[in-house]
């Protein structure tokens, strides 16, 4: 026991575990690769074996040279051997072997952790290189756009100067024409005075010459006017190109930030009282499909009276589709704030000539007449248009307008099926399935929220295509068919029609693209 304790002060120097751990585990990030290249399996095993041999030799020497406490007090009964007992040596050897095995496992584990760290560093280096390449490309594009803008501005100035010159020439020609017309008038008066007498051949020649001059002047004036029109068209094209380039440069200089127009929206949008119902006849159409069947083909605002309502209401009918549809919602420019309370969403708000929400009460009255189809049409920022249709059933106010959708069809990926059975929610009426927060308050706008995901066509409107991926992205108008795909939309339209109405919507007026 005394020999074992006497080795304790020498163990840190004979077997530097802490120094080895510092060399293996605590290496600054900038020295990972240089440190990994210097440590090898041979060096580690050599240090371990050398330490084990030194410990064995010192243990044997100390056991033979240092007497125990009992030997100093009482003389031994019999002569003891100078060498340590074989069992003690074996026990010490087994312990040292276990220690070496543990050290070997520790070295292997540390090497695996270092390999994982090196892989992560390589991934980070590749990502950083890709980001630097993208930043360089963006800077190059900005420089090219600036150069193109300067060239277009110079061309615009040249076109303006040419236009001024042409206008001055046209004015001169018009003055000459007026002078020629006055001369022709004088000649006509002379002809009328001489009609009673004979006209000489010289006068007839003058008249013919003047007529030819007048015809040539008229042709030149017509050509100049055509040239002026072409120049004005070119000017308009140049201005449009300059405006588009200025918008692109502004967007890049602001680091792709979206310019939201929610600050300019009025907190209280106009209600749909601009169009008062003045026609209370009993033969009013029940919906826009019925109006289409009566021969109407012009899209606009009409009075409708569903069979389950006693009073009619005004609605916008889209007759561009075969069969006619009743429009429930339309977003196009962000002029109307759709972050409204429950009462607004029940009664309706907005402007039929722009953005509006028809109202949940009217939507329920239209759907309650029979089997209905819900049609959703969207347009992205690349002007790609798509649509999707569902078989629709909508509950009344007692069920908080619970929606049921099935059998989606169309070229727009489905993002509403998992919202079937959900109640309508607004910022002051939380009916979603999210337990911790209100989806209508965080995502803005009223919708049939499930757990704040997938789709929200009544969110905030942005004036340009957004690039952000943060929490603000969830509050925008979006259609999320999957977790990896989420699309911000430029315009939307929601409409309903009877499922029995004749329609060929899938082929009328749709220009599907791959941008969505």
C-alpha positions in Angstrom: 0.0 0.0 0.0 2.8 2.4 0.8 4.4 1.7 -2.6 1.2 2.5 -4.4 0.8 5.8 -2.5 4.3 6.7 -3.2 3.7 6.6 -6.9 0.8 9.2 -6.8 3.1 12.3 -7.0 4.8 10.8 -10.1 1.7 9.7 -12.0 1.0 13.2 -13.6 4.5 13.4 -14.9 4.7 9.8 -16.0 1.3 9.7 -17.7 0.2 13.2 -18.7 -3.5 12.5 -19.3 -4.5 16.2 -19.0 -1.8 17.3 -21.4 -2.9 14.6 -23.8 -6.5 15.7 -23.5 -5.5 19.3 -24.1 -3.6 18.3 -27.2 -6.5 16.2 -28.5 -9.8 17.9 -27.4 -9.1 21.6 -26.8 -7.8 23.0 -30.1 -8.8 26.3 -31.5 -10.9 26.1 -34.6 -8.3 27.7 -36.8 -5.8 25.0 -35.8 -8.0 21.9 -36.3 -6.5 20.7 -39.4 -2.8 21.3 -38.4 -3.4 19.5 -35.1 -5.1 16.6 -36.7 -2.3 16.1 -39.1 0.3 15.9 -36.3 -1.4 13.4 -34.1 -1.1 9.8 -35.2 -2.0 6.4 -33.8 1.7 5.4 -33.5 2.6 8.3 -31.3 -0.3 7.8 -29.0 0.3 4.1 -28.6 4.1 4.7 -28.0 3.3 7.2 -25.2 0.8 4.8 -23.6 3.2 1.8 -23.6 6.1 3.9 -22.3 4.1 5.2 -19.4 2.8 1.7 -18.6 6.4 0.3 -18.5 7.7 3.2 -16.3 4.8 2.6 -13.9 5.6 -1.1 -13.7 9.3 -0.6 -13.1 8.7 2.1 -10.4 6.1 -0.1 -8.7 8.5 -3.1 -8.5 11.4 -1.0 -7.3 9.4 0.8 -4.6 7.9 -2.5 -3.5 11.3 -4.0 -3.0 13.2 -1.0 -1.6 10.7 0.7 0.8 9.7 -1.3 3.9 6.2 -1.2 5.2 5.1 0.4 8.5 4.6 -2.9 10.2 8.2 -4.0 9.3 9.6 -0.9 11.2 7.6 -1.6 14.3 8.0 -5.4 14.8 10.6 -7.6 13.2 9.3 -10.1 10.7 8.6 -13.6 11.8 10.3 -15.0 8.8 12.5 -13.8 6.0 10.5 -12.2 3.2 11.5 -12.1 -0.4 13.1 -9.0 -1.9 10.7 -9.1 -4.8 7.0 -8.2 -4.9 4.4 -10.9 -4.8 3.3 -12.3 -8.2 -0.3 -11.7 -7.4 0.3 -8.0 -6.6 2.2 -7.6 -9.9 -0.5 -9.3 -11.8 -3.2 -7.2 -10.2 -1.2 -4.0 -11.0 -0.6 -5.2 -14.5 -4.3 -5.9 -15.0 -5.2 -2.5 -13.7 -2.7 -0.9 -16.0 -4.0 -2.9 -19.0 -7.6 -1.7 -18.3 -6.3 1.8 -18.0 -4.5 1.4 -21.4 -7.7 0.0 -23.0 -9.7 2.9 -21.6 -7.2 5.3 -23.0 -7.3 3.6 -26.4 -11.1 3.9 -26.4 -10.8 7.6 -25.4 -8.4 8.2 -28.2 -10.7 6.5 -30.8 -13.7 8.5 -29.5 -11.8 11.8 -29.6 -10.6 11.0 -33.2 -14.2 10.4 -34.3 -15.4 13.7 -32.7 -12.5 15.5 -34.5 -13.5 13.9 -37.8 -17.1 15.1 -37.3 -15.9 18.6 -36.5 -13.8 18.6 -39.6 -16.7 17.6 -41.8 -18.9 20.4 -40.3 -16.1 22.9 -40.9 -15.9 21.7 -44.6 -19.6 22.1 -45.0 -19.5 25.6 -43.5 -16.6 26.5 -45.8 -18.5 25.4 -48.9 -21.6 27.3 -47.7 -19.6 30.4 -47.1 -18.0 30.1 -50.5 -21.4 29.8 -52.2 -22.7 32.8 -50.4 -19.6 34.8 -51.4 -20.2 33.8 -55.1 -23.9 34.8 -54.9 -22.9 38.2 -53.4 -20.4 38.7 -56.2 -23.0 37.9 -58.8 -25.5 40.3 -57.2 -22.9 43.1 -57.2 -22.1 42.4 -60.9 -25.7 42.5 -61.8 -26.2 45.8 -60.0 -23.2 47.3 -61.9 -24.6 46.0 -65.3 -28.1 47.4 -64.4 -26.6 50.8 -63.5 -24.6 50.9 -66.8 -27.7 49.9 -68.8 -29.7 52.6 -67.0 -27.2 55.3 -68.0 -27.2 54.1 -71.6 -31.0 54.2 -71.7 -31.1 57.6 -70.1 -28.7 58.9 -72.8 -30.8 57.3 -75.5 -33.9 58.9 -73.9 -32.3 62.3 -74.2 -31.4 61.7 -77.8 -34.9 60.6 -78.6 -36.3 63.7 -76.9 -34.1 66.0 -79.0 -35.1 64.2 -82.2 -38.8 64.5 -81.2 -38.4 68.2 -80.7 -36.8 68.5 -84.1 -39.6 66.5 -85.7 -42.2 68.6 -84.0 -40.6 71.8 -85.3 -40.5 70.4 -88.8 -44.1 69.3 -88.6 -45.1 72.8 -87.5 -43.2 74.2 -90.5 -44.9 71.8 -92.9 -48.3 72.7 -91.4 -47.6 76.4 -92.0 -46.7 75.7 -95.6 -49.8 73.6 -96.0 -51.9 76.5 -94.7 -50.2 78.8 -97.2 -50.8 76.4 -100.0 -54.4 76.0 -99.0 -54.9 79.8 -99.1 -53.3 79.8 -102.6 -55.6 77.1 -103.8 -58.6 79.0 -102.4 -57.5 82.0 -104.4 -57.1 79.9 -107.5 -60.5 78.4 -107.0 -62.0 81.9 -106.8 -60.2 82.8 -110.0 -61.5 79.7 -111.7 -65.1 80.4 -110.5 -64.8 84.0 -111.9 -63.4 82.7 -115.2 -65.8 79.9 -115.5 -67.9 82.0 -117.8 -65.0 82.6 -120.1 -62.2 80.5 -121.6 -59.4 79.2 -119.5 -56.0 79.3 -121.0 -53.6 76.4 -121.1 -51.1 78.2 -118.9 -53.7 78.6 -116.1 -54.6 74.9 -116.4 -51.0 74.0 -116.1 -50.6 76.1 -113.0 -53.6 74.5 -111.4 -52.3 71.0 -112.1 -48.9 71.9 -110.7 -50.4 73.3 -107.5 -52.5 70.2 -107.1 -49.5 68.0 -107.4 -47.6 70.1 -104.9 -50.5 69.8 -102.5 -50.7 66.1 -102.8 -47.0 65.7 -102.3 -47.2 67.9 -99.2 -50.0 65.9 -97.8 -48.0 62.7 -98.3 -45.0 64.2 -96.6 -47.1 65.4 -93.7 -48.6 61.9 -93.3 -45.2 60.3 -93.3 -44.0 62.8 -90.7 -47.0 62.2 -88.5 -46.3 58.4 -88.7 -42.7 59.0 -87.8 -43.8 61.2 -84.8 -46.0 58.4 -83.6 -43.2 55.9 -83.9 -40.9 58.2 -82.0 -43.4 58.6 -79.2 -43.9 54.8 -79.0 -40.1 54.4 -78.7 -40.1 57.1 -76.0 -42.7 55.2 -74.0 -40.8 52.0 -74.3 -37.6 53.7 -73.2 -39.4 55.1 -70.1 -40.9 51.8 -69.2 -37.5 50.1 -69.4 -35.9 52.8 -67.3 -38.6 52.5 -64.7 -38.2 48.7 -64.5 -34.5 49.0 -64.2 -34.8 51.7 -61.5 -37.1 49.3 -59.6 -34.6 46.5 -59.9 -31.7 48.6 -58.7 -33.7 49.9 -55.8 -34.7 46.4 -54.8 -31.0 45.2 -54.9 -29.7 48.2 -53.0 -32.2 47.5 -50.2 -30.8 43.9 -49.9 -34.0 42.3 -51.3 -36.2 43.7 -48.6 -39.9 43.8 -49.3 -41.7 47.2 -49.3 -44.9 46.6 -47.5 -47.9 48.8 -48.0 -49.7 48.1 -44.8 -48.8 51.5 -43.4 -50.8 53.2 -46.1 -53.9 51.0 -45.6 -56.8 52.4 -43.8 -57.6 50.6 -40.6 -61.3 50.6 -41.4 -61.9 49.5 -45.0 -65.0 50.7 -46.8 -68.0 48.4 -46.4 -69.9 47.2 -49.4 -72.6 49.8 -49.1 -71.6 51.7 -52.2 -74.0 49.5 -54.2 -77.4 49.7 -52.5 -79.9 47.1 -53.6 -82.8 48.9 -55.3 -84.3 46.0 -57.1 -86.5 43.8 -54.9 -88.2 41.8 -57.6 -88.9 38.1 -56.9 -87.3 37.0 -60.2 -83.8 38.1 -59.4 -81.1 35.5 -60.1 -80.0 33.3 -57.3 -76.3 33.5 -58.2 -74.1 34.5 -61.1 -74.4 31.2 -62.7 -78.2 31.7 -62.9 -77.5 35.2 -64.4 -75.2 33.6 -67.0 -78.0 31.3 -67.9 -80.3 34.2 -68.6 -77.9 35.5 -71.2 -75.7 38.0 -69.4 -72.1 37.9 -70.5 -70.6 41.1 -69.1 -68.7 40.9 -65.8 -69.8 43.4 -63.2 -71.9 44.1 -60.0 -75.4 42.6 -60.0 -78.3 42.1 -57.5 -78.6 38.5 -56.4 -81.2 36.8 -54.2 -80.5 33.3 -53.0 -83.5 31.1 -52.4 -82.9 31.0 -48.6 -82.7 34.8 -48.1 -85.6 37.3 -47.9 -83.5 40.3 -49.1 -81.2 40.5 -52.1 -77.6 41.7 -52.0 -75.1 43.0 -54.5 -72.2 40.8 -55.7 -69.5 40.8 -58.4 -70.1 38.3 -61.2 -67.1 37.1 -63.2 -68.6 36.2 -66.6 -65.2 35.6 -68.3 -65.6 32.0 -67.2 -68.0 29.7 -69.1 -71.0 29.5 -66.7 -70.3 32.6 -64.6 -69.0 32.6 -61.0 -69.8 34.7 -57.9 -66.6 36.3 -56.6 -66.1 36.0 -52.8 -62.6 37.5 -52.5 -60.2 39.4 -54.7 -56.7 40.7 -54.0 -54.8 42.7 -56.6 -52.9 45.8 -55.3 -53.0 46.0 -51.5 -55.3 49.0 -51.3 -57.6 47.3 -48.7 -56.5 46.2 -45.3 -57.7 42.6 -44.7 -56.7 42.4 -41.1 -60.3 43.0 -39.9 -62.4 41.8 -36.9 -65.1 39.1 -37.0 -68.1 41.4 -37.8 -66.4 42.8 -40.9 -65.7 39.3 -42.2 -69.3 38.4 -41.7 -70.8 41.4 -43.4 -68.1 42.1 -46.1 -65.8 45.0 -46.8 -63.8 46.6 -49.6 -64.7 47.9 -53.1 -66.2 45.8 -55.9 -64.1 47.7 -58.4 -60.8 46.7 -56.6 -60.2 44.5 -53.6 -63.1 43.1 -51.4 -64.4 40.3 -49.3 -68.1 39.6 -50.0 -68.9 38.3 -46.5 -69.4 35.0 -44.7 -73.2 35.4 -44.4 -73.6 35.9 -48.2 -71.1 33.1 -49.0 -73.1 30.7 -46.8 -76.4 31.7 -48.4 -74.9 31.0 -51.9 -73.4 27.6 -50.8 -76.5 26.5 -48.9 -78.6 26.4 -52.2 -77.0 23.1 -53.2 -73.8 21.4 -54.1 -71.1 24.0 -54.7 -67.6 24.3 -56.1 -65.0 26.5 -54.5 -62.6 27.9 -57.0 -59.2 29.5 -56.1 -57.2 31.4 -58.7 -53.7 32.8 -58.0 -51.1 34.7 -59.8 -47.4 34.7 -58.7 -44.8 37.5 -59.2 -43.8 36.0 -62.6 -47.3 36.4 -63.9 -47.9 32.7 -63.8 -51.6 31.8 -63.3 -53.0 28.6 -61.8 -56.2 27.4 -60.2 -57.7 24.7 -58.0 -61.3 23.6 -57.3 -62.9 21.8 -54.4 -66.3 20.4 -53.6 -67.4 22.8 -50.9 -69.7 22.7 -47.9 -69.9 25.7 -45.5 -71.6 25.8 -42.2 -73.5 28.7 -40.8 -72.9 31.2 -38.0 -73.7 28.6 -35.3 -70.7 26.5 -36.4 -68.5 29.6 -37.0 -68.7 28.9 -40.7 -66.9 25.5 -40.6 -65.6 24.6 -44.0 -65.4 21.1 -45.6 -63.4 20.6 -48.8 -62.7 17.5 -50.8 -61.6 16.2 -54.2 -59.2 18.9 -55.3 -58.6 19.3 -59.0 -56.6 21.8 -61.1 -53.0 22.7 -61.8 -52.4 24.4 -58.5 -50.9 22.1 -55.8 -53.4 21.4 -53.0 -52.9 23.4 -49.7 -56.4 23.4 -48.3 -57.4 19.8 -47.7 -55.8 19.6 -44.3 -57.9 22.7 -43.3 -61.2 20.9 -43.9 -63.3 20.8 -40.8 -61.8 24.1 -39.4 -63.8 27.1 -38.2 -63.2 30.6 -39.5 -60.9 32.7 -37.2 -60.2 36.4 -36.9 -58.0 38.4 -34.6 -60.9 38.9 -32.2 -62.4 35.4 -32.7 -59.8 32.6 -32.2 -61.2 29.3 -33.5 -58.0 27.6 -34.8 -56.5 24.4 -33.4 -53.3 26.1 -32.2 -53.3 26.0 -28.4 -50.5 28.5 -27.6 -51.4 31.5 -29.8 -53.9 33.0 -32.2 -53.1 32.3 -35.9 -55.2 35.2 -37.1 -53.3 37.6 -34.8 -49.9 36.3 -35.8 -50.5 35.7 -39.5 -53.0 38.6 -39.9 -56.3 38.4 -41.7 -59.3 36.1 -41.3 -59.1 32.5 -42.5 -59.9 28.8 -41.8 -56.6 28.3 -39.8 -55.7 24.9 -38.7 -52.3 25.5 -36.9 -51.1 28.6 -38.6 -49.9 26.9 -41.8 -50.4 25.9 -45.4 -52.5 28.7 -46.8 -53.6 32.3 -46.0 -55.1 34.3 -48.9 -56.2 37.1 -46.6 -52.8 38.0 -45.2 -50.7 41.2 -45.7 -50.2 42.3 -49.2 -46.6 43.1 -50.3 -45.9 45.3 -53.4 -42.9 43.3 -54.6 -41.8 39.6 -54.4 -40.4 39.1 -50.8 -37.1 37.5 -50.0 -37.3 37.2 -46.3 -37.7 33.9 -44.5 -38.4 35.1 -41.0 -41.7 35.3 -39.0 -42.9 38.2 -41.2 -43.1 35.8 -44.2 -45.9 33.9 -42.5 -48.2 37.0 -42.3 -48.1 37.6 -46.1 -50.5 36.2 -48.7 -49.2 32.7 -49.3 -50.0 29.3 -50.6 -48.0 26.5 -48.9 -48.7 23.1 -50.6 -45.8 21.4 -48.6 -43.3 22.2 -45.9 -40.5 22.9 -48.4 -42.6 25.0 -50.8 -44.2 28.3 -49.9 -45.3 30.9 -52.5 -46.0 34.6 -52.0 -48.8 35.7 -54.4 -49.4 38.8 -56.4 -53.1 38.4 -56.9 -55.9 36.0 -55.8 -59.6 35.4 -56.5 -62.0 33.1 -54.6 -65.3 32.3 -56.2 -68.2 29.8 -55.9 -70.6 28.3 -58.4 -73.1 25.4 -58.4 -71.5 22.0 -59.1 -74.2 21.3 -61.6 -73.4 24.4 -63.8 -71.7 23.8 -67.1 -68.1 24.9 -67.0 -64.9 24.4 -68.8 -62.7 26.4 -66.4 -59.7 24.2 -66.8 -59.2 25.5 -70.3 -60.7 29.0 -70.3 -58.4 31.9 -69.7 -55.7 30.0 -67.8 -52.0 30.3 -68.7 -50.2 27.8 -66.5 -46.5 28.2 -66.0 -43.9 26.5 -64.0 -43.1 29.5 -61.8 -45.4 28.3 -59.0 
